[in-house]
Amino acid sequence: MASNFTSDDRVEGRESRPERIASILRQRIATHDLAVGARLPSENALASHFGVSRAAVREAIARLKVEGLVETRQGSGAFVRSPETGGASPADGLTRASLDSLLDLIEVRRVTEAEMAARAAVMRSEQQMQAIDAALDRLSLAEQSGGDGVAEDRAFHTSIANASGNIYWRKLIDAFARHISIAMSVTRCNEGLSREFAQQVAIEHRELRDAIAARDPDRARAAATRHMEMSAQRTLSADRDFWSKGGAPVVKLPHAR
């Protein structure tokens, strides 16, 4: 364990374990004990040091990502982020922190993703289908390597928007890009803590891909709708019960309204 961490870093008291870990890391970053660009110890190392599960460490790092204090790089780990690179705006924080906001965004995506998928099934070229397949392959590789898969997940859905043949679908996706990435980081964190959830997401992505490949707009629309509806259900399930399992405490998200 790095010298920035000491035996005084006890995870106890009234704070949740992820919040206590996040508080310690925030302090190290604020005092420059962890400098900009510094790599955080691995999840295993942090879990061993704090005496908690990897799930608790993962949630603590997710909270710091919400605040724009750290960033994760596929295959490399988490790094302290420079404030100049742009932290989360208040609106971004609301999307992350509020269950209502997250579900509202999923509702909007349910409508837009369904119509984009239906149009892509009709309009896509062979080259665009190859791009969808390549994006899905990159997402699978990211998941297998232990990455959060957020960028790859968004790229998969963007490839479908591109295949729709309507430039304004892509512009709409770009307009919401940051909020969609934020929402994905939350939902994928929830899903990544459950093998069943992760497998279900992979099945939903494959069903969406297969419907577009089959040039079946009704099936594609239904697959995209189901994917968003299941995402909302997984989010509600995680808020209600899932975080209490596997060493992670229940996370109560404040209401946006």
Backbone hydrogen bonds, N-H to C=O, Kabsch-Sander energy under -0.5 kcal/mol:
donor,donor_aa,acceptor,acceptor_aa,energy
5,F,2,A,-1.8
9,D,6,T,-1.7
10,R,8,D,-2.4
12,E,10,R,-1.0
20,R,16,S,-2.6
21,I,17,R,-2.5
22,A,18,P,-2.7
23,S,19,E,-2.5
24,I,20,R,-2.1
25,L,21,I,-2.4
26,R,22,A,-2.7
27,Q,23,S,-2.2
28,R,24,I,-2.1
29,I,25,L,-2.2
30,A,26,R,-3.1
31,T,27,Q,-2.2
32,H,29,I,-1.1
33,D,28,R,-1.7
34,L,28,R,-2.1
35,A,33,D,-0.6
37,G,80,V,-2.0
38,A,35,A,-2.5
40,L,78,A,-2.9
46,L,42,S,-2.7
47,A,43,E,-2.8
48,S,44,N,-2.3
49,H,45,A,-2.4
50,F,46,L,-2.7
51,G,47,A,-1.2
52,V,47,A,-1.9
57,V,53,S,-1.5
58,R,54,R,-3.0
59,E,55,A,-2.1
60,A,56,A,-2.0
61,I,57,V,-2.5
62,A,58,R,-2.1
63,R,59,E,-2.0
64,L,60,A,-1.8
65,K,61,I,-2.2
66,V,62,A,-2.0
67,E,63,R,-1.5
68,G,65,K,-1.3
69,L,64,L,-2.4
70,V,64,L,-0.8
71,E,79,F,-2.4
73,R,77,G,-2.8
76,S,73,R,-2.6
77,G,73,R,-1.9
79,F,71,E,-3.0
80,V,38,A,-2.5
81,R,69,L,-3.1
85,T,82,S,-1.8
86,G,83,P,-1.5
93,G,89,S,-2.7
94,L,90,P,-2.0
95,T,91,A,-2.0
96,R,92,D,-1.9
97,A,93,G,-3.1
98,S,94,L,-2.1
99,L,97,A,-0.6
99,L,254,P,-0.7
102,L,98,S,-2.2
103,L,99,L,-2.5
104,D,100,D,-2.4
105,L,101,S,-2.3
106,I,102,L,-2.1
107,E,103,L,-2.1
108,V,104,D,-2.0
109,R,105,L,-2.6
110,R,106,I,-2.2
111,V,107,E,-1.3
112,T,108,V,-2.3
113,E,109,R,-3.0
114,A,110,R,-1.1
115,E,111,V,-1.7
116,M,112,T,-2.4
117,A,113,E,-2.4
118,A,114,A,-2.1
119,R,115,E,-2.3
120,A,116,M,-2.6
121,A,117,A,-2.1
122,V,118,A,-0.9
123,M,119,R,-2.9
124,R,120,A,-2.4
129,M,125,S,-2.1
130,Q,126,E,-2.1
131,A,127,Q,-1.7
132,I,128,Q,-2.1
133,D,129,M,-2.4
134,A,130,Q,-2.6
135,A,131,A,-2.2
136,L,132,I,-2.2
137,D,133,D,-2.3
138,R,134,A,-2.2
139,L,135,A,-2.0
140,S,136,L,-2.1
141,L,137,D,-2.4
142,A,138,R,-2.3
143,E,139,L,-2.1
144,Q,140,S,-2.3
145,S,141,L,-1.9
146,G,143,E,-1.1
147,G,142,A,-2.5
153,D,149,G,-2.6
154,R,150,V,-2.5
155,A,151,A,-2.1
156,F,152,E,-1.9
157,H,153,D,-1.9
158,T,154,R,-2.4
159,S,155,A,-2.2
160,I,156,F,-1.2
161,A,157,H,-1.8
162,N,158,T,-2.6
163,A,159,S,-1.5
164,S,160,I,-0.7
164,S,161,A,-0.9
165,G,162,N,-1.1
166,N,161,A,-0.5
167,I,165,G,-0.6
169,W,166,N,-1.3
170,R,166,N,-1.1
171,K,167,I,-2.2
172,L,168,Y,-2.1
173,I,169,W,-2.3
174,D,170,R,-2.6
175,A,171,K,-2.2
176,F,172,L,-1.4
177,A,174,D,-1.2
180,I,176,F,-3.0
181,S,177,A,-2.4
182,I,178,R,-2.4
183,A,179,H,-2.7
184,M,180,I,-2.7
185,S,181,S,-2.2
186,V,182,I,-1.5
187,T,183,A,-2.8
188,R,184,M,-3.2
189,C,185,S,-1.1
190,N,186,V,-2.0
191,E,187,T,-2.7
192,G,188,R,-2.6
193,L,189,C,-0.7
193,L,190,N,-1.0
194,S,191,E,-1.5
198,A,191,E,-0.7
198,A,194,S,-2.6
199,Q,195,R,-2.6
200,Q,196,E,-2.1
201,V,197,F,-2.4
202,A,198,A,-2.0
203,I,199,Q,-2.0
204,E,200,Q,-2.4
205,H,201,V,-2.4
206,R,202,A,-2.2
207,E,203,I,-2.6
208,L,204,E,-2.0
209,R,205,H,-2.4
210,D,206,R,-2.9
211,A,207,E,-1.9
212,I,208,L,-1.8
213,A,209,R,-2.5
214,A,210,D,-1.9
215,R,212,I,-1.4
216,D,211,A,-2.2
220,A,216,D,-2.4
221,R,217,P,-2.7
222,A,218,D,-2.2
223,A,219,R,-2.4
224,A,220,A,-2.5
225,T,221,R,-2.4
226,R,222,A,-2.5
227,H,223,A,-2.2
228,M,224,A,-2.0
229,E,225,T,-2.5
230,M,226,R,-2.9
231,S,227,H,-1.8
232,A,228,M,-2.0
233,Q,229,E,-2.0
234,R,230,M,-2.7
235,T,231,S,-2.0
236,L,232,A,-2.4
237,S,233,Q,-2.5
238,A,234,R,-2.5
239,D,235,T,-2.1
240,R,236,L,-1.9
241,D,237,S,-2.8
242,F,237,S,-1.9
243,W,238,A,-1.6
244,S,241,D,-1.5
245,K,242,F,-1.9
248,A,245,K,-1.5
252,K,250,V,-0.6
253,L,251,V,-0.6
